[in-house]
């Protein structure tokens, strides 16, 4: 009897809103979004960082609509989706080359591809693959780009697993820890999500700063 209500709720879901996605699809939705955002170019707009953080928060019973998730299954879904998605994106890039990115009309995707290529050139395969996980859009396009540029399978797999676990499990546990320690933390969810996204960009900002400093030192010596 409740099927039409549930179906209408899922059809009305806002894919850009983490709480809406979690209320409609729960843990399964986290795995699917992680896969789509990291493995399929069409998923570049999905809210990966905020979804992981909010999902971890909701494991504590905090949040609207009475949504509560189980931490264990959530961590598994987030990690499997993120790792499988990245590997899928790499294989697509290896087979299709840069054709998919070249055909894209999205300015954000093209900018992301440029940033991903700069990361690979400046920091090498291992560091770039890990850092890309923390940058929206770049984490979507770097995986197929790595395949198209011929990054060795073993190198890509090892470092995307490292980066994927740190990103997916780390952000989820951060949300869980905060929700467990601060009562009614969901009232401050939007500023917290903004803060967590900024914090996730710190590793990249630090690397860019160090890279620019090294370049300046070389110019002075030259």
Buried (B, 14 or more C-beta within 10 A) or exposed (E): EEEEEEEEEEEEBEBEBBBBBBBBBBBEBBBBBBBBBBBBBEBBBBBBBBBBBBBBBBBBEBBEEEBEBEBEBBBBBBBBBBBBBBBBBBBBBBEBBBEBBEEBEBEBBBEBBBBBBBBBEBBEBBBBBBBBBBBBBBBBBBBBBBBBBEBEBEBBBBBBBBBBBBBBBBBBBBBBEBBBEBEEBBEEBEEBBEEBBEEBBEBBEEBBEEEEEEEEEEEEEE
